Amino acid sequence: MMYSTDVFFKNLNSVKEFVDTVSKYSKLEVNLVSDIYTMDAHSLIGILSLDISSPIRLEVPSDEIPETFLEDIGPYIYEGSKEKTASEE
């Protein structure tokens, strides 16, 4: 199963805060997908190589996503984004 949603960063500081948040879940695979690029969401430099001026797709290919992770990334979820799991597609 895969969880996916869109995230948006207001500024460079919000990118850093997002990486700090995601890094608390170092054993969880979290990716950001923009066009043809997929970056590890734990990597500040990787995220900064993406176009952060528009929403970016966040994907977590895992069956076991901690509820606290979903709460922690809440502030970065793009308003109007449709959160999905693979079983809903």
LINJO-V961972 format. One record per pair of residues at least 24 apart in sequence whose ideal C-beta (glycine too) atoms are under 7 Angstrom apart, sorted by the first residue. I is the first residue (numbers start at 1). J is the second residue. D is the distance in whole Angstrom. If there is no record, write none. Layout:
# LINJO-V961972
I,J,D  I,J,D
This chain:
# LINJO-V961972
1,63,5  1,85,5  1,86,5  1,87,6  2,59,6  2,60,7  2,61,5  2,85,7  2,86,4  3,60,4  3,65,6  3,85,5  4,57,6  4,58,6  4,59,5  4,84,5  5,58,5  5,77,5  5,81,5  5,83,4  6,55,4  6,56,7  6,57,6  6,58,7  6,78,4  6,81,4  7,55,7  7,56,6  7,58,5  7,76,4  7,77,6  7,78,6  8,55,5  8,76,7  8,78,4  9,52,5  9,76,7  15,44,7  15,47,6  15,48,7  15,52,6  16,44,6  18,76,5  19,44,5  19,47,7  21,72,5  21,73,7  25,66,7  25,69,5  28,60,7  28,62,6  28,69,6  29,60,7  29,61,6  29,62,6  30,58,7  30,60,5  31,59,5  32,56,5  32,57,7  32,58,6  33,57,4  33,59,6  55,81,7
